[in-house]
Amino acid sequence: MEELYYYLALSDVPGIGRVLYKRLIDAFASPEAVFSASPSKLKDVEGINDKIIKELKDFRPDDEKINNELVKIKDSGIRLITLNDDSYPQNLKSIYDPPPYLYVKGDFKNEDRLSVAIIGSRSATNYGRQITETISKELSSLGITIISGMARGIDSFAHQSTLDAGGRTIAVLGCGIDIAYPPENKALMERIRNSGAVISEFPFGTPPDAANFPQRNRIISGLSLGTVVIEAADDSGSLITANYAVEQCRELFAVPGNITSRMSKGSNSLIKKGAKLISSADDIIEELIPRLKGELKDIRSLKNSAAIANLSDEERLIFDNISLEPKHIDKLTIESKMPTNKTSALLLNMELKGAVKRLSGNMFIRSC
């Protein structure tokens, strides 16, 4: 708690924003060491000037305010994870202006480094909901953690469908972690806590003011290897997250929408500007392959296992007769002892599931 005291105190010093805070921690290892550092040592840190040094030396922490916050943390079972904590997400730590600390309900896991953000309109259409649910389930089945902002619409659908599929999801709040916003998502918040994490950089009791959400959005993109935009109007807050993703050198994806729909103007515009057009989780995985490096084998293994697990008994009967050597549909029909039209329909389903690949001349091989 003593270490946390100094983390909270340093964030109250005038002139020390998130960027300078990180530079100070990188230079001195802890906030307590920052307060006790000599002026000459402080001047070695980029961005530190005489005015900020004076603010640091003259600063007197608000003991009552800080201790009240620490009591709330302890009593609520919330964890405050700092930049020095081993569980602080590495993806987020690498951005230009990471939060000095995070209020966390639930747990981060090492596997959360393989994360994708899914965001979009609060006024989602049925099309947007369907696409969100499909992509969220596909990605989570591969072991990808889904990041979003727990807002109405696309965000909520992404969290819910991931949980329904047994996956992990992380919600980033634009308010204090003790506030469920929107209120109808209180139950969802608890579900996420039990199968992922709910996080915020804002103190207890911080209301969901509009100014907080751009800050929240940089965390959503910062936690992720890539950001997927599904349905966004041309004035959508999702476009702010998209801009952060680009600034943070993350991949940016967008689902195309109806060109006459106001809800798709922003996402369609992102595609025009260079966002990767996607229609499935496969499109996302293929783009992320260079970032996955040594973990590519694990992702492919998960993907292959998921494709096979989704086969019906009849499909598996055909699948067991397919190898990496091309085989004609007529031979598969004979081996499976099924009518040609049924074999053809089952092969099509297997192709859509990613289990088999159709070659020219009605030849088939395994995809996994």
Contacts in CASP RR format, 6 or more apart in sequence:
PFRMAT RR
TARGET T0000
AUTHOR 0000-0000-0000
METHOD contacts of the structure
MODEL  1
MEELYYYLALSDVPGIGRVLYKRLIDAFASPEAVFSASPSKLKDVEGIND
KIIKELKDFRPDDEKINNELVKIKDSGIRLITLNDDSYPQNLKSIYDPPP
YLYVKGDFKNEDRLSVAIIGSRSATNYGRQITETISKELSSLGITIISGM
ARGIDSFAHQSTLDAGGRTIAVLGCGIDIAYPPENKALMERIRNSGAVIS
EFPFGTPPDAANFPQRNRIISGLSLGTVVIEAADDSGSLITANYAVEQCR
ELFAVPGNITSRMSKGSNSLIKKGAKLISSADDIIEELIPRLKGELKDIR
SLKNSAAIANLSDEERLIFDNISLEPKHIDKLTIESKMPTNKTSALLLNM
ELKGAVKRLSGNMFIRSC
1 70 0 8 1.000
1 74 0 8 1.000
2 32 0 8 1.000
3 30 0 8 1.000
3 31 0 8 1.000
3 32 0 8 1.000
3 82 0 8 1.000
4 70 0 8 1.000
4 73 0 8 1.000
4 80 0 8 1.000
4 82 0 8 1.000
4 101 0 8 1.000
5 61 0 8 1.000
5 66 0 8 1.000
5 67 0 8 1.000
5 70 0 8 1.000
6 30 0 8 1.000
6 31 0 8 1.000
6 32 0 8 1.000
6 34 0 8 1.000
6 35 0 8 1.000
7 31 0 8 1.000
7 80 0 8 1.000
7 82 0 8 1.000
7 100 0 8 1.000
7 101 0 8 1.000
8 66 0 8 1.000
8 69 0 8 1.000
8 70 0 8 1.000
8 101 0 8 1.000
9 31 0 8 1.000
9 35 0 8 1.000
9 59 0 8 1.000
9 61 0 8 1.000
9 66 0 8 1.000
10 16 0 8 1.000
10 21 0 8 1.000
10 24 0 8 1.000
10 31 0 8 1.000
10 34 0 8 1.000
10 35 0 8 1.000
10 100 0 8 1.000
11 17 0 8 1.000
11 21 0 8 1.000
11 100 0 8 1.000
11 101 0 8 1.000
12 59 0 8 1.000
12 61 0 8 1.000
12 62 0 8 1.000
12 66 0 8 1.000
13 52 0 8 1.000
13 55 0 8 1.000
13 56 0 8 1.000
13 59 0 8 1.000
14 55 0 8 1.000
14 59 0 8 1.000
15 52 0 8 1.000
15 55 0 8 1.000
16 24 0 8 1.000
16 52 0 8 1.000
16 55 0 8 1.000
16 56 0 8 1.000
17 97 0 8 1.000
18 97 0 8 1.000
18 98 0 8 1.000
18 99 0 8 1.000
18 100 0 8 1.000
19 96 0 8 1.000
19 97 0 8 1.000
20 45 0 8 1.000
20 47 0 8 1.000
20 48 0 8 1.000
20 52 0 8 1.000
21 100 0 8 1.000
22 83 0 8 1.000
22 97 0 8 1.000
22 98 0 8 1.000
22 100 0 8 1.000
23 45 0 8 1.000
23 46 0 8 1.000
23 47 0 8 1.000
24 31 0 8 1.000
24 34 0 8 1.000
24 45 0 8 1.000
24 48 0 8 1.000
25 31 0 8 1.000
25 34 0 8 1.000
25 83 0 8 1.000
25 84 0 8 1.000
25 100 0 8 1.000
27 44 0 8 1.000
27 45 0 8 1.000
28 34 0 8 1.000
28 37 0 8 1.000
28 41 0 8 1.000
29 84 0 8 1.000
30 84 0 8 1.000
34 42 0 8 1.000
34 56 0 8 1.000
35 56 0 8 1.000
35 59 0 8 1.000
39 53 0 8 1.000
39 57 0 8 1.000
42 48 0 8 1.000
42 52 0 8 1.000
42 53 0 8 1.000
42 56 0 8 1.000
43 53 0 8 1.000
69 203 0 8 1.000
69 204 0 8 1.000
72 78 0 8 1.000
72 178 0 8 1.000
72 204 0 8 1.000
73 79 0 8 1.000
73 80 0 8 1.000
73 103 0 8 1.000
73 204 0 8 1.000
76 178 0 8 1.000
76 204 0 8 1.000
78 103 0 8 1.000
78 104 0 8 1.000
78 105 0 8 1.000
78 177 0 8 1.000
78 178 0 8 1.000
79 103 0 8 1.000
79 104 0 8 1.000
79 106 0 8 1.000
80 101 0 8 1.000
80 102 0 8 1.000
80 103 0 8 1.000
80 104 0 8 1.000
81 87 0 8 1.000
81 88 0 8 1.000
81 101 0 8 1.000
81 102 0 8 1.000
81 104 0 8 1.000
81 108 0 8 1.000
82 88 0 8 1.000
82 100 0 8 1.000
82 101 0 8 1.000
83 93 0 8 1.000
83 98 0 8 1.000
83 100 0 8 1.000
83 101 0 8 1.000
87 107 0 8 1.000
87 108 0 8 1.000
88 102 0 8 1.000
88 108 0 8 1.000
89 108 0 8 1.000
89 112 0 8 1.000
89 113 0 8 1.000
89 223 0 8 1.000
90 113 0 8 1.000
91 113 0 8 1.000
91 115 0 8 1.000
91 222 0 8 1.000
91 223 0 8 1.000
91 224 0 8 1.000
91 225 0 8 1.000
92 98 0 8 1.000
92 99 0 8 1.000
92 219 0 8 1.000
92 222 0 8 1.000
92 223 0 8 1.000
95 218 0 8 1.000
95 222 0 8 1.000
95 248 0 8 1.000
96 247 0 8 1.000
96 248 0 8 1.000
97 218 0 8 1.000
99 201 0 8 1.000
99 219 0 8 1.000
101 201 0 8 1.000
102 199 0 8 1.000
102 200 0 8 1.000
102 201 0 8 1.000
103 176 0 8 1.000
103 177 0 8 1.000
103 199 0 8 1.000
103 200 0 8 1.000
103 201 0 8 1.000
103 202 0 8 1.000
103 203 0 8 1.000
103 204 0 8 1.000
104 177 0 8 1.000
104 197 0 8 1.000
104 198 0 8 1.000
104 199 0 8 1.000
105 177 0 8 1.000
105 189 0 8 1.000
105 193 0 8 1.000
105 197 0 8 1.000
105 198 0 8 1.000
105 199 0 8 1.000
106 193 0 8 1.000
106 194 0 8 1.000
106 196 0 8 1.000
106 197 0 8 1.000
106 198 0 8 1.000
107 196 0 8 1.000
107 197 0 8 1.000
108 170 0 8 1.000
108 197 0 8 1.000
109 168 0 8 1.000
109 196 0 8 1.000
111 143 0 8 1.000
111 145 0 8 1.000
111 168 0 8 1.000
112 145 0 8 1.000
112 168 0 8 1.000
112 170 0 8 1.000
112 197 0 8 1.000
112 223 0 8 1.000
114 143 0 8 1.000
114 144 0 8 1.000
114 145 0 8 1.000
114 225 0 8 1.000
114 292 0 8 1.000
114 295 0 8 1.000
114 299 0 8 1.000
115 144 0 8 1.000
115 145 0 8 1.000
115 146 0 8 1.000
115 147 0 8 1.000
115 170 0 8 1.000
115 223 0 8 1.000
115 224 0 8 1.000
115 225 0 8 1.000
115 226 0 8 1.000
116 139 0 8 1.000
116 144 0 8 1.000
116 145 0 8 1.000
116 146 0 8 1.000
116 147 0 8 1.000
116 224 0 8 1.000
116 225 0 8 1.000
116 226 0 8 1.000
116 227 0 8 1.000
116 228 0 8 1.000
116 284 0 8 1.000
116 288 0 8 1.000
117 146 0 8 1.000
117 147 0 8 1.000
117 148 0 8 1.000
117 220 0 8 1.000
117 221 0 8 1.000
117 223 0 8 1.000
117 224 0 8 1.000
117 226 0 8 1.000
117 227 0 8 1.000
117 228 0 8 1.000
117 241 0 8 1.000
117 245 0 8 1.000
118 132 0 8 1.000
118 135 0 8 1.000
118 136 0 8 1.000
118 146 0 8 1.000
118 147 0 8 1.000
118 148 0 8 1.000
118 154 0 8 1.000
118 155 0 8 1.000
118 158 0 8 1.000
118 227 0 8 1.000
118 228 0 8 1.000
118 230 0 8 1.000
119 148 0 8 1.000
119 149 0 8 1.000
119 154 0 8 1.000
119 155 0 8 1.000
119 158 0 8 1.000
119 220 0 8 1.000
119 227 0 8 1.000
119 228 0 8 1.000
119 229 0 8 1.000
119 230 0 8 1.000
119 232 0 8 1.000
119 238 0 8 1.000
119 241 0 8 1.000
120 153 0 8 1.000
120 154 0 8 1.000
120 155 0 8 1.000
120 229 0 8 1.000
120 230 0 8 1.000
120 231 0 8 1.000
120 232 0 8 1.000
120 236 0 8 1.000
120 238 0 8 1.000
120 267 0 8 1.000
121 128 0 8 1.000
121 153 0 8 1.000
121 154 0 8 1.000
121 230 0 8 1.000
121 231 0 8 1.000
121 232 0 8 1.000
121 233 0 8 1.000
121 236 0 8 1.000
121 238 0 8 1.000
121 263 0 8 1.000
122 151 0 8 1.000
122 152 0 8 1.000
122 153 0 8 1.000
122 154 0 8 1.000
122 155 0 8 1.000
123 152 0 8 1.000
123 153 0 8 1.000
123 263 0 8 1.000
124 132 0 8 1.000
124 153 0 8 1.000
124 154 0 8 1.000
124 157 0 8 1.000
124 230 0 8 1.000
124 231 0 8 1.000
124 263 0 8 1.000
125 231 0 8 1.000
125 261 0 8 1.000
125 263 0 8 1.000
127 231 0 8 1.000
127 257 0 8 1.000
127 258 0 8 1.000
128 154 0 8 1.000
128 157 0 8 1.000
128 230 0 8 1.000
128 231 0 8 1.000
128 255 0 8 1.000
129 153 0 8 1.000
129 154 0 8 1.000
129 157 0 8 1.000
131 230 0 8 1.000
131 255 0 8 1.000
132 154 0 8 1.000
132 157 0 8 1.000
132 158 0 8 1.000
132 161 0 8 1.000
132 230 0 8 1.000
133 157 0 8 1.000
133 160 0 8 1.000
133 161 0 8 1.000
134 280 0 8 1.000
135 228 0 8 1.000
135 230 0 8 1.000
135 255 0 8 1.000
135 278 0 8 1.000
135 280 0 8 1.000
135 281 0 8 1.000
135 284 0 8 1.000
136 146 0 8 1.000
136 157 0 8 1.000
136 158 0 8 1.000
136 161 0 8 1.000
136 162 0 8 1.000
136 165 0 8 1.000
137 161 0 8 1.000
137 162 0 8 1.000
137 164 0 8 1.000
137 165 0 8 1.000
138 280 0 8 1.000
138 281 0 8 1.000
138 282 0 8 1.000
139 146 0 8 1.000
139 162 0 8 1.000
139 281 0 8 1.000
139 284 0 8 1.000
140 146 0 8 1.000
140 162 0 8 1.000
140 165 0 8 1.000
140 166 0 8 1.000
140 167 0 8 1.000
140 168 0 8 1.000
140 169 0 8 1.000
141 165 0 8 1.000
141 167 0 8 1.000
141 302 0 8 1.000
141 306 0 8 1.000
142 281 0 8 1.000
142 285 0 8 1.000
142 299 0 8 1.000
142 302 0 8 1.000
142 303 0 8 1.000
142 306 0 8 1.000
143 167 0 8 1.000
143 168 0 8 1.000
143 299 0 8 1.000
143 302 0 8 1.000
144 281 0 8 1.000
145 167 0 8 1.000
145 168 0 8 1.000
145 169 0 8 1.000
145 170 0 8 1.000
145 196 0 8 1.000
146 158 0 8 1.000
146 159 0 8 1.000
146 162 0 8 1.000
146 167 0 8 1.000
146 168 0 8 1.000
146 169 0 8 1.000
146 170 0 8 1.000
147 169 0 8 1.000
147 170 0 8 1.000
147 172 0 8 1.000
147 220 0 8 1.000
147 223 0 8 1.000
147 224 0 8 1.000
148 154 0 8 1.000
148 155 0 8 1.000
148 158 0 8 1.000
148 159 0 8 1.000
148 169 0 8 1.000
148 170 0 8 1.000
148 171 0 8 1.000
148 172 0 8 1.000
148 220 0 8 1.000
149 155 0 8 1.000
149 159 0 8 1.000
149 171 0 8 1.000
149 172 0 8 1.000
149 173 0 8 1.000
149 174 0 8 1.000
149 216 0 8 1.000
149 220 0 8 1.000
150 156 0 8 1.000
150 159 0 8 1.000
150 171 0 8 1.000
150 172 0 8 1.000
150 173 0 8 1.000
150 181 0 8 1.000
150 185 0 8 1.000
150 188 0 8 1.000
150 189 0 8 1.000
150 192 0 8 1.000
150 198 0 8 1.000
151 182 0 8 1.000
152 182 0 8 1.000
152 184 0 8 1.000
152 185 0 8 1.000
154 230 0 8 1.000
154 231 0 8 1.000
154 238 0 8 1.000
155 171 0 8 1.000
156 185 0 8 1.000
156 188 0 8 1.000
158 169 0 8 1.000
159 169 0 8 1.000
159 171 0 8 1.000
159 188 0 8 1.000
159 191 0 8 1.000
159 192 0 8 1.000
160 188 0 8 1.000
162 168 0 8 1.000
162 169 0 8 1.000
163 169 0 8 1.000
163 191 0 8 1.000
163 192 0 8 1.000
163 195 0 8 1.000
166 195 0 8 1.000
167 195 0 8 1.000
168 195 0 8 1.000
168 196 0 8 1.000
169 192 0 8 1.000
169 195 0 8 1.000
169 196 0 8 1.000
170 192 0 8 1.000
170 196 0 8 1.000
170 197 0 8 1.000
170 198 0 8 1.000
170 199 0 8 1.000
170 223 0 8 1.000
171 189 0 8 1.000
171 192 0 8 1.000
171 197 0 8 1.000
171 198 0 8 1.000
171 199 0 8 1.000
172 199 0 8 1.000
172 200 0 8 1.000
172 216 0 8 1.000
172 219 0 8 1.000
172 220 0 8 1.000
172 223 0 8 1.000
173 179 0 8 1.000
173 181 0 8 1.000
173 198 0 8 1.000
173 199 0 8 1.000
173 200 0 8 1.000
173 202 0 8 1.000
173 208 0 8 1.000
173 216 0 8 1.000
174 181 0 8 1.000
174 200 0 8 1.000
174 202 0 8 1.000
174 206 0 8 1.000
174 208 0 8 1.000
174 212 0 8 1.000
174 213 0 8 1.000
174 215 0 8 1.000
174 216 0 8 1.000
175 181 0 8 1.000
175 200 0 8 1.000
175 202 0 8 1.000
175 205 0 8 1.000
175 206 0 8 1.000
175 207 0 8 1.000
175 208 0 8 1.000
175 209 0 8 1.000
175 212 0 8 1.000
176 200 0 8 1.000
176 202 0 8 1.000
176 203 0 8 1.000
176 204 0 8 1.000
176 205 0 8 1.000
176 206 0 8 1.000
177 198 0 8 1.000
177 199 0 8 1.000
177 200 0 8 1.000
177 202 0 8 1.000
177 204 0 8 1.000
178 204 0 8 1.000
178 205 0 8 1.000
179 205 0 8 1.000
179 206 0 8 1.000
179 207 0 8 1.000
179 208 0 8 1.000
180 186 0 8 1.000
180 189 0 8 1.000
181 208 0 8 1.000
189 198 0 8 1.000
192 198 0 8 1.000
199 219 0 8 1.000
200 206 0 8 1.000
200 216 0 8 1.000
201 215 0 8 1.000
201 216 0 8 1.000
201 219 0 8 1.000
202 212 0 8 1.000
206 212 0 8 1.000
213 237 0 8 1.000
213 240 0 8 1.000
214 237 0 8 1.000
214 240 0 8 1.000
217 237 0 8 1.000
217 240 0 8 1.000
217 241 0 8 1.000
217 244 0 8 1.000
218 241 0 8 1.000
218 244 0 8 1.000
218 248 0 8 1.000
220 227 0 8 1.000
220 241 0 8 1.000
220 244 0 8 1.000
221 227 0 8 1.000
221 241 0 8 1.000
221 242 0 8 1.000
221 244 0 8 1.000
221 245 0 8 1.000
221 248 0 8 1.000
221 250 0 8 1.000
222 244 0 8 1.000
222 245 0 8 1.000
222 248 0 8 1.000
222 250 0 8 1.000
224 245 0 8 1.000
224 250 0 8 1.000
225 250 0 8 1.000
225 251 0 8 1.000
225 288 0 8 1.000
225 291 0 8 1.000
226 245 0 8 1.000
226 250 0 8 1.000
226 251 0 8 1.000
226 252 0 8 1.000
226 253 0 8 1.000
226 284 0 8 1.000
226 288 0 8 1.000
227 241 0 8 1.000
227 242 0 8 1.000
227 245 0 8 1.000
227 250 0 8 1.000
227 251 0 8 1.000
227 252 0 8 1.000
227 253 0 8 1.000
228 253 0 8 1.000
228 254 0 8 1.000
228 255 0 8 1.000
228 278 0 8 1.000
228 284 0 8 1.000
229 238 0 8 1.000
229 239 0 8 1.000
229 241 0 8 1.000
229 242 0 8 1.000
229 252 0 8 1.000
229 253 0 8 1.000
229 254 0 8 1.000
229 255 0 8 1.000
229 266 0 8 1.000
229 267 0 8 1.000
229 270 0 8 1.000
229 275 0 8 1.000
230 254 0 8 1.000
230 255 0 8 1.000
230 267 0 8 1.000
231 255 0 8 1.000
231 257 0 8 1.000
231 263 0 8 1.000
231 264 0 8 1.000
231 267 0 8 1.000
232 238 0 8 1.000
232 239 0 8 1.000
232 242 0 8 1.000
232 263 0 8 1.000
232 264 0 8 1.000
232 265 0 8 1.000
232 266 0 8 1.000
232 267 0 8 1.000
232 270 0 8 1.000
233 262 0 8 1.000
233 263 0 8 1.000
233 265 0 8 1.000
233 266 0 8 1.000
234 262 0 8 1.000
234 265 0 8 1.000
234 266 0 8 1.000
234 269 0 8 1.000
236 266 0 8 1.000
238 266 0 8 1.000
238 267 0 8 1.000
239 266 0 8 1.000
239 270 0 8 1.000
242 252 0 8 1.000
242 254 0 8 1.000
242 270 0 8 1.000
242 275 0 8 1.000
245 251 0 8 1.000
245 252 0 8 1.000
246 252 0 8 1.000
251 276 0 8 1.000
251 284 0 8 1.000
251 287 0 8 1.000
251 288 0 8 1.000
251 291 0 8 1.000
252 270 0 8 1.000
252 274 0 8 1.000
252 275 0 8 1.000
252 276 0 8 1.000
253 275 0 8 1.000
253 276 0 8 1.000
253 277 0 8 1.000
253 278 0 8 1.000
253 283 0 8 1.000
253 284 0 8 1.000
253 287 0 8 1.000
254 267 0 8 1.000
254 268 0 8 1.000
254 270 0 8 1.000
254 271 0 8 1.000
254 275 0 8 1.000
254 276 0 8 1.000
254 277 0 8 1.000
254 278 0 8 1.000
255 267 0 8 1.000
255 277 0 8 1.000
255 278 0 8 1.000
255 279 0 8 1.000
256 264 0 8 1.000
256 267 0 8 1.000
256 268 0 8 1.000
256 271 0 8 1.000
256 277 0 8 1.000
256 279 0 8 1.000
257 264 0 8 1.000
257 267 0 8 1.000
257 268 0 8 1.000
258 264 0 8 1.000
259 268 0 8 1.000
271 277 0 8 1.000
276 283 0 8 1.000
276 287 0 8 1.000
277 283 0 8 1.000
278 284 0 8 1.000
285 299 0 8 1.000
285 303 0 8 1.000
289 296 0 8 1.000
292 299 0 8 1.000
303 368 0 8 1.000
304 367 0 8 1.000
304 368 0 8 1.000
305 368 0 8 1.000
307 353 0 8 1.000
307 354 0 8 1.000
307 355 0 8 1.000
307 367 0 8 1.000
307 368 0 8 1.000
308 316 0 8 1.000
308 319 0 8 1.000
308 355 0 8 1.000
308 368 0 8 1.000
310 353 0 8 1.000
310 355 0 8 1.000
311 319 0 8 1.000
311 350 0 8 1.000
311 353 0 8 1.000
311 355 0 8 1.000
312 346 0 8 1.000
312 349 0 8 1.000
314 338 0 8 1.000
314 342 0 8 1.000
314 346 0 8 1.000
315 346 0 8 1.000
315 349 0 8 1.000
315 350 0 8 1.000
315 353 0 8 1.000
315 355 0 8 1.000
317 336 0 8 1.000
318 332 0 8 1.000
318 335 0 8 1.000
318 336 0 8 1.000
318 338 0 8 1.000
318 343 0 8 1.000
318 346 0 8 1.000
318 347 0 8 1.000
318 350 0 8 1.000
319 350 0 8 1.000
319 355 0 8 1.000
319 356 0 8 1.000
319 366 0 8 1.000
321 327 0 8 1.000
321 332 0 8 1.000
321 335 0 8 1.000
321 336 0 8 1.000
322 332 0 8 1.000
322 356 0 8 1.000
322 364 0 8 1.000
322 365 0 8 1.000
322 366 0 8 1.000
323 365 0 8 1.000
323 366 0 8 1.000
324 365 0 8 1.000
324 366 0 8 1.000
325 365 0 8 1.000
326 359 0 8 1.000
326 363 0 8 1.000
326 364 0 8 1.000
326 365 0 8 1.000
327 363 0 8 1.000
327 364 0 8 1.000
327 365 0 8 1.000
328 361 0 8 1.000
328 362 0 8 1.000
328 363 0 8 1.000
328 364 0 8 1.000
329 340 0 8 1.000
329 343 0 8 1.000
329 344 0 8 1.000
329 347 0 8 1.000
329 362 0 8 1.000
329 363 0 8 1.000
329 364 0 8 1.000
330 340 0 8 1.000
330 362 0 8 1.000
332 343 0 8 1.000
332 347 0 8 1.000
332 364 0 8 1.000
333 339 0 8 1.000
333 340 0 8 1.000
333 343 0 8 1.000
336 343 0 8 1.000
338 346 0 8 1.000
347 356 0 8 1.000
347 358 0 8 1.000
347 364 0 8 1.000
350 356 0 8 1.000
351 357 0 8 1.000
351 358 0 8 1.000
354 367 0 8 1.000
354 368 0 8 1.000
355 366 0 8 1.000
355 367 0 8 1.000
355 368 0 8 1.000
356 364 0 8 1.000
356 365 0 8 1.000
356 366 0 8 1.000
356 367 0 8 1.000
357 364 0 8 1.000
357 365 0 8 1.000
357 366 0 8 1.000
357 367 0 8 1.000
358 364 0 8 1.000
359 365 0 8 1.000
END
